Amino acid sequence: MKSVVLTKQDSPLKIEDRDSLEPSEGQVIVSLKASALNRRDYWITQGLYPGIQYPAVLGSDGAGVVSRIGANVDESMIGLDVLINPGLNWGNNQSYQSSDFQILGMPGLGTLASEVLVPAENVCPKPEHLSWSEAAALPLAGLTAFRALMKQGLAKTGDTVLITGIGGGVATFAMTFALAIGMKVLVTSSSDEKLSKARSLGAAAGYNYGTDDWGKQLKSEHGMPNLIVDGAGGAGYGVLLNLASPGGTIVSYGSTAGAPGKVDLFKVFWKQLRLIGSTMGSANDFDEMLDLVSRHNLRPVIDCQFEMENITDAFEQMAESRQFGKIVVNQPV
Ligand SMILES: NC(=O)c1ccc[n+]([C@@H]2O[C@H](COP(=O)([O-])OP(=O)(O)OC[C@H]3O[C@@H](n4cnc5c(N)ncnc54)[C@H](OP(=O)(O)O)[C@@H]3O)[C@@H](O)[C@H]2O)c1
């Protein structure tokens, strides 16, 4: 099998031939048609992730065809077109993941390869309306956005949601899902071009978080949103506390911009805010996300696509946060 291998921190990614994988009981091999990047993959290349083990085959997102199965796996799975739920061992509690929870692609071998080994329960039929690239773009960011918005954020039709950093993979899915269920969507970005792309996809308004008074402007034009979905944290988190409506919810699924600056607890208790975290999602959440995608014929926003041999260019695109939506890596046909 061909794999993109990271041998140590900051070293160039190499494409290597490795031994084929063998499925054990309950496992399947998916021959991948496409994979997609997440910020996590980039952070691992920078050594900024807990428990990194080398050599590593990165990648959590993938879609392909089940080519081989282990014992006690239904033979009808062979030849199925699938996408992969990258959350391994979530456990039975819908509120949070078990202590055995892992994400495909670290410490185990990931999807930036021609094939990947996963538990049979982690593959789901590919929604028919999606291409291979679209299917590969969906799993990790789609699942994270779905849980953050719908489960932790209790999103409701007709409500207003503010989604920060709309260029991000998770953020674009949150926007897609929120629009599909009939929410009013406001967004932020560092890029006016990305803001205008978001408006063209249905966002009601966009604000550049690099400007001083974007929060005031948003409030005067659209009032205070009752739901905020944030993957940035950082100094801008204080603005979100100002902006959330009384009784509102701020869901945090990431901290790309680092630790929040000063958190004004007075605002939290006086406005009766719900501040809640969200990480990926359960198998149930994954099924519900796929159901939403299929019912509304939703398609991931793909920024750009690379062939596996150009993997370094794909990581550069992410390093500079140039993307609007997902970065896909296709396998040779
Ligand atoms: N909890 C989980 O399960 C989970 C799952 C996936 C990702 N994450 C985390 O969520 C974050 C986003 O992940 P991703 O894969 O969507 O990454 P991504 O596609 O690389 O998106 C990152 C985006 O963050 C935005 N950003 C950067 N600084 C910002 C700031 N100060 N304020 C607002 N937005 C800012 C930028 O948006 P603009 O380009 O529009 O400025 C950038 O495009 C990462 O921290 C990641 O580790 C967590």
The ligand as a MOL file (V3000), in Angstrom:
LIG
                    3D

  0  0  0     0  0            999 V3000
M  V30 BEGIN CTAB
M  V30 COUNTS 48 52 0 0 0
M  V30 BEGIN ATOM
M  V30 1 N -13.3690 19.2970 19.1540 0
M  V30 2 C -13.2930 18.6280 18.0320 0
M  V30 3 O -13.7810 17.5180 17.9060 0
M  V30 4 C -12.6540 19.2550 16.8580 0
M  V30 5 C -12.8510 18.7030 15.5960 0
M  V30 6 C -12.2940 19.3550 14.4910 0
M  V30 7 C -11.5350 20.4910 14.6830 0
M  V30 8 N -11.3350 20.9390 15.9510 0 CHG=1
M  V30 9 C -10.5870 22.1750 16.1630 0
M  V30 10 O -11.3680 23.2260 15.6150 0
M  V30 11 C -10.5260 24.2030 15.0240 0
M  V30 12 C -10.8720 24.3690 13.5620 0
M  V30 13 O -10.6480 23.1480 12.9050 0
M  V30 14 P -10.8220 23.0120 11.3340 0
M  V30 15 O -10.3810 21.6470 10.9340 0
M  V30 16 O -12.1550 23.4900 10.9430 0 CHG=-1
M  V30 17 O -9.6530 23.9900 10.9020 0
M  V30 18 P -9.3710 24.8290 9.6510 0
M  V30 19 O -10.1960 24.3000 8.5100 0
M  V30 20 O -7.9380 24.8970 9.5130 0
M  V30 21 O -9.9400 26.2830 10.0840 0
M  V30 22 C -9.2670 27.1650 10.8560 0
M  V30 23 C -9.9710 28.5060 10.7090 0
M  V30 24 O -9.9180 29.1450 11.9520 0
M  V30 25 C -10.2310 30.4840 11.7370 0
M  V30 26 N -9.5430 31.3510 12.6880 0
M  V30 27 C -8.2300 31.4460 12.9160 0
M  V30 28 N -8.0080 32.4070 13.8510 0
M  V30 29 C -9.2210 32.8930 14.2020 0
M  V30 30 C -9.6570 33.9090 15.1070 0
M  V30 31 N -8.8040 34.6030 15.8460 0
M  V30 32 N -11.0030 34.1260 15.2150 0
M  V30 33 C -11.8920 33.4360 14.4680 0
M  V30 34 N -11.5190 32.4790 13.5880 0
M  V30 35 C -10.2070 32.2170 13.4660 0
M  V30 36 C -9.7660 30.8410 10.2980 0
M  V30 37 O -10.9310 31.2870 9.6200 0
M  V30 38 P -10.8480 32.4270 8.4940 0
M  V30 39 O -9.9300 31.8450 7.4600 0
M  V30 40 O -12.2590 32.5570 8.0230 0
M  V30 41 O -10.3110 33.6570 9.1390 0
M  V30 42 C -9.2770 29.4870 9.7780 0
M  V30 43 O -9.6280 29.2730 8.4270 0
M  V30 44 C -9.1050 23.7090 15.2670 0
M  V30 45 O -8.6610 24.3150 16.4540 0
M  V30 46 C -9.2760 22.2220 15.4660 0
M  V30 47 O -8.2580 21.6450 16.2230 0
M  V30 48 C -11.8800 20.3720 17.0200 0
M  V30 END ATOM
M  V30 BEGIN BOND
M  V30 1 1 1 2
M  V30 2 2 2 3
M  V30 3 1 2 4
M  V30 4 1 4 5
M  V30 5 2 4 48
M  V30 6 2 5 6
M  V30 7 1 6 7
M  V30 8 2 7 8
M  V30 9 1 8 9
M  V30 10 1 8 48
M  V30 11 1 9 10
M  V30 12 1 9 46
M  V30 13 1 10 11
M  V30 14 1 11 12
M  V30 15 1 11 44
M  V30 16 1 12 13
M  V30 17 1 13 14
M  V30 18 2 14 15
M  V30 19 1 14 16
M  V30 20 1 14 17
M  V30 21 1 17 18
M  V30 22 2 18 19
M  V30 23 1 18 20
M  V30 24 1 18 21
M  V30 25 1 21 22
M  V30 26 1 22 23
M  V30 27 1 23 24
M  V30 28 1 23 42
M  V30 29 1 24 25
M  V30 30 1 25 26
M  V30 31 1 25 36
M  V30 32 1 26 27
M  V30 33 1 26 35
M  V30 34 2 27 28
M  V30 35 1 28 29
M  V30 36 1 29 30
M  V30 37 2 29 35
M  V30 38 1 30 31
M  V30 39 2 30 32
M  V30 40 1 32 33
M  V30 41 2 33 34
M  V30 42 1 34 35
M  V30 43 1 36 37
M  V30 44 1 36 42
M  V30 45 1 37 38
M  V30 46 2 38 39
M  V30 47 1 38 40
M  V30 48 1 38 41
M  V30 49 1 42 43
M  V30 50 1 44 45
M  V30 51 1 44 46
M  V30 52 1 46 47
M  V30 END BOND
M  V30 END CTAB
M  END
